[in-house]
């Protein structure tokens, strides 16, 4: 009887070990065309029409001003005119009324920047003069930005608060031709990530706010509701603590959000999928090894419901990346397509 019991227990242990393995997770990373510019970290990205744009950042020596664009048909090409402001990393970018605005960040002299420049995607040109952003966010790095219905939103980050030294921030603003400060119920944080699904923004994790997810729905703002809803926490009660990280990237495919790369106690290889319909996170196939190196301060974008991750760094290692990877959330892992 004892021998039979041991056999059953052994079989059960094999079953649960197998169920918990990464081999049971779904999703596949596919190597794409490498980023054409210098390898870098702390860049910004934005998507207009059929093109994704990636620029600024830091290459280990200099804060950069170059921009490149990517399309599924044409691959990577350089934007003829460089960003006209000071080279910077950890800036933000957002779209408002058909134009794109890039600003904030930190330069080579460790100075936080508060200026913004306007980009016209119809001509691939920059306005060479800084845009007057009076009433908007103060100088900072590591903020987040997103756009909903032609309105840009910027908030959080690391900078200066009146009467204090540098600190994590929580102030939030919207831009539709002028700035308006709006409420934000979340924590002070920096290096969070944000994505938009069905005209609702989701702000995930970040330094000093690891376990939190906030939804913002501007269509519901009223005299009695500021638009923010706290979603389920990323804690061990839900077994979602693996989502927690800073310096991550996020993108959207078919109405679901994905978070990858970044750092918690160490660099994270885990990839998680968010379904806003049921407020649930599900783990997907981790970043493949060794082809897809763990990293932080990368960028991501979505084109035609396809998600891409590129650039990034391993802090303190001197390693900067220019590889580009596409994630397919419904395919099984296949190392042969790398």
N, C-alpha and C positions, 0 to 999 in steps of 0.2 A: 504493500500500500504506500509506504514511504517513497519507494522508487518511482511509482506512478506519479505521485505528487510532485517530485522533483522534475520529472520529465515535463509535466504540464506547466510548472513555473518557468522552466527554461524556454519552452515554446512561447509562452506569453512574453517573456523578456525580449526574445527575438522579434516578436510581432511589434511591440511598442518601440523598440529601437529602430526597426525598419520604417514605421510610420512617422518617426520624428526626423528622418534623414532628409537632407537637401534634395536627394534624388526624387522624392515624392512631390516636390514643389514644381509649379508650372511657370514657364517663361524662358525666353532664350535671348541671349545677347549676340548680335551679329555685327561683325566688324564692317564699318563703313569707310568712306573716303576721309582721310586724315584732314584735320583743320589746316588750312593753307598758310596761316601766319605763324609767327613765333609761338612756341609753346609758352603757356602762361597760366596764371591763376587769378582769381578775383576779377574776371571779366564780367561784362553784362551781355545779355542776349534779349532779343525781341523778335517778333514775327509780324510781318506785314504781307498780306496776300500769300503768294507762293514762295516767299523768301524768308529765311531766318538770318538775322544779323548777329554777329559776335564781335566784340571789340573792347578796347581799353584793357586793363589788367596789368599784371606784373610778371616779368620773365626771369626773376631772380637777380636782376641788376637794375632795370629801369621800369618805371611806370609808363605804360604804353598809350598810344593815341590811335593806332591803326584799327580799322574795321574790315571785316570780311562778311560776305553774304553766301548763303547756301540754298540751293534748290534741288529737288529730287531729280530734275531733268539735267541741270547744268553743273552740279557739284559746287565747289567753292570758287569764289573769285573775289579779288580785292575791291573794296569800295574806293573809288578814285580819290576822294578827298578824305583826309584824316579828320578825326575829331578835333575841333578847333580850340578846345580848352586845354588846360594843363593835363598832362598824362596822369592817370589815376587808377587805383584798384578799389574794389568793394564799393563801386558806384551803384546807381539804380537806373532803370529805363522804364518808361511807360508811354502808352499812346493816348492822345487826347485830340479829338476832333480832326483825325486824319494825319496828325503830325506826331513825331516821336520826340520825347524829351529825355536827355541823358544828363545826369548830374550827381552831385554829392561825391562821396568817396574820400580817399586819402592819397596824398602825393608822395614823392620820394623823400621829402623833408619831414614826413610824419605830420603834415598839416591837414586837418579836416577841412573839406571843401564844401561850399554851400551853393555854388553856381550851377546853372543848367543851360544846355544848348539845344537848339531845335533842329531836328532832322526832317527833311521832306523826302519821303520814300518814292514819290512820283518822279523825282529828278535825281535821287541819290546824292543830294547836296545838303550841307550844313549851313545854318545861319552863323556867320562868323562872330557875331556879337552875343555875349551872354544875355539870356532872357531875364527880364526883371521878374523875379519870383518873390517879391515883397509879400510878407504874410505867410510864407510857406515854411517848410522844415529848415531848421538851422543846420549849420555845417555838421556832418557826421559821416560815418562809414558803417557798413554792415546793416543798412536799413533794408526794408522790403518795399516792393512796388508792384502794382497790378493795375489792370484797366477793365472797366465794365461799362459797356454802352457808350464808348467815347469819352469817358471820364477817367482820369488817372488818380491813383491813390498811393500815398507814400507815408511810411511811418516806422517807428522803432529805430534801432541802430545804436551806435556808440559815438557819443560826442559830448557837448557841453550843455549843462543845465544851468540856468541863471543862478549865480552865487555859488556854484560848485565846480569842482574839477571834472575831468572827463568821467562819464558814467553811462550806463545803459539807459536808454530812453524808451518812452511809450507813447509820445504824442503822435497824432495821426492827422493827415490832411488830404483833401481832395482837390483836383485841379481840372477845371473846364474852361480855361481862359483866364482864370484868377484863382487864387488859393482860398479855401475855406477850412478852418480847423474843425475836425469832427471828433466825436467821442470814441474812445477805444477801451474796452473792458479788460483787455489782456494785461499781462505783466510787462514790466520793463525788460527788453531783450535785445539781442543782436544776432545776426547770422541765422535768422529763421528762414523759412522758405514758404512760398505762397503759390497757389494755383487757382484757376477760375473754372467752374463748371456751371453751366446753365445760369450765367449772370450772378453767381454767388462766389465769393472768394473764400478760400480756406487757408488759414495761417497755421503752420505746423511747427511746433518745437522751437528750437533756437536756444542760444546760451542764456541761462537764467529762467527759461520757461519750457524745459524739456518735455514735460508730460502733458502740455496743453495743446488743444486744437480749437480754433475759433472760426466760426462762419460769419461772414458779413453779407447781408442782403440789402442793398440800398433801396430796393423797391418797397421795403417794409418800414423804412424810417418814418417816424411820426412824432407827434408831441409826447407820446408816452413810451416809445420804443426806439432805441438808437441804432437798430439794425444788427447788433452783435448777439450771437448765440454761442455759448460754450458747448462743445460737443463732448462725446465720451473721452475721458482722460486716457492717456497712453501709459497705463500702469499695469502691474502684474495681475490685477483683478481680471483683466481682459486678455492677459498674455500678449499685450501689445507694447511692452517696454522696449522691444527691439526697434520701434519706430523712432524713439527718442534720439536726437542728434542735433548738432549745429553744423553750419557750413555745408548743408546738403543741397541737392537739386531736386526739382519736381517738374513733372510734365503730365499732360492729360491725353488719354487715348479712349475713345468711345465712351465718354461720360464718366470715366473713372480716373482718379488721381494716383500718381506714382511718385514715391520718394526713394532716392538712392544716394549713395556716397555719403560723405560727411563724417563727423567725429562725435563720439560720446566719451567713454574712458579711453578708447583708441579708435582708429579708423574703422568705419562700419562697412561690411560687405553686404549686409542684408538689404533686400528690396521689398517694399511693401505697397500694396494696392488699397486705395480707399474708395469705398462705394458710398456716395452721399445719400442714396435712397434709404439704406438701413443703418447708416453711421457705423460702418464696420470696416476694419482693416484685416487684410489677409496677406500672409507672407508669400512672396514669389521667389523664383530662383535667384540666388545671390549673384553678385558680380563674379564672373568666371575667373578662375585662376589658372595660370599666371597671366593670361592674355589681357584681361581687364584689370588693371591695377587699382587697388583701393586708393581713394583720394578724397580731398576736400576742396572747397572753393572752386569747383567746376561750374559749368553752365549746362542747361538743358533747354530743349525746345520741342514743340510738336508741329509737324507738317503733315497735312492730310491724314490726320489720325495716326501718325507714326511718331514715336518718341525717340529723341536722340540725346546723348550725353557726350560732351567734349571738354577738353582742357582740364585744368586742375593741378593740384600739387600734393606732395606729402611734406607737411611742415617740418622744417629743420633738416631735411634730407638733401636739398638742392635739386630735387627731381620735379620737373615741370612737364606737363603732358600736352600733346597735340593730336592724340588719337581720337577718333569719333566712333561711337557705338550706338547701334539702334536696338531698342528693346521690343520684342514681340511677346506680349503677355499671355498669349494662348498657345504658343508652341512649346514642346518639350525641349529641354536643353540639348544642344547639339554642338559639340566642340569642333566638328568638321567644317563649320561655316565661318571659322575665324581665320 
